[in-house]
Amino acid sequence: MCLTEMISTKFGVSRLNQIYEKANIPTTERQFFATMDTPDENVLAIFNSTCDCLDLSPTQVGELFGEYWCQEYVKNLYEAYFKSASNAKDFLLKMKHIHSAVTQKMSNSKPPHFDYEDTNPNKLIMKYSSDRNLQVIWYGLLKGVGMIFNEKLDIVILDENTVEITFSKIN
């Protein structure tokens, strides 16, 4: 799982093991693969334990995760999806199709669903729908997508599941 890879890379294996212990993840369940659907309770337990053990807010951990996922993790797994988009907005507008393609062979997968209001070339209102309630990770991933396309994404949270994104190029 990318979250555990990020923790190990940025903070060390001993910190990751401390986080696993605090999250009550048994040693036998600490192996994660990109093609498996990790139980939500494990993801959330690891995420919350990361906040506690590293003394970071959920927003900070979400942003660290989003940056790591987009800068390191996708290079190996999802690069083709990013290459198929011309900019961050174009990529985000394809998210529901990308999630469907990536998760179609995973048993019990529950990909999020996105709805959009696209009325301005530099703005997008994006709504997240998921039983998983991983909004804090979603916010971080949005910022990470901007990094890939060398764009600044100003994100205003309209409600728990809806954001307004303003896109601008980084000089």
Secondary structure, 3 states (H helix, E strand, C coil): CHHHHHHHHHHCHHHHHHHHHHHCCCHHHCCCCCCCCCCHHHHHHHHHHHHHHHCCCHHHHHHHHHHHHHHHHHHHHCHHHHHCCCCHHHHHHCHHHHHHHHHCCCCCCCCCEEEEEEEECCEEEEEEECCCCCHHHHHHHHHHHHHHCCEEEEEEEEECCEEEEEEEECC
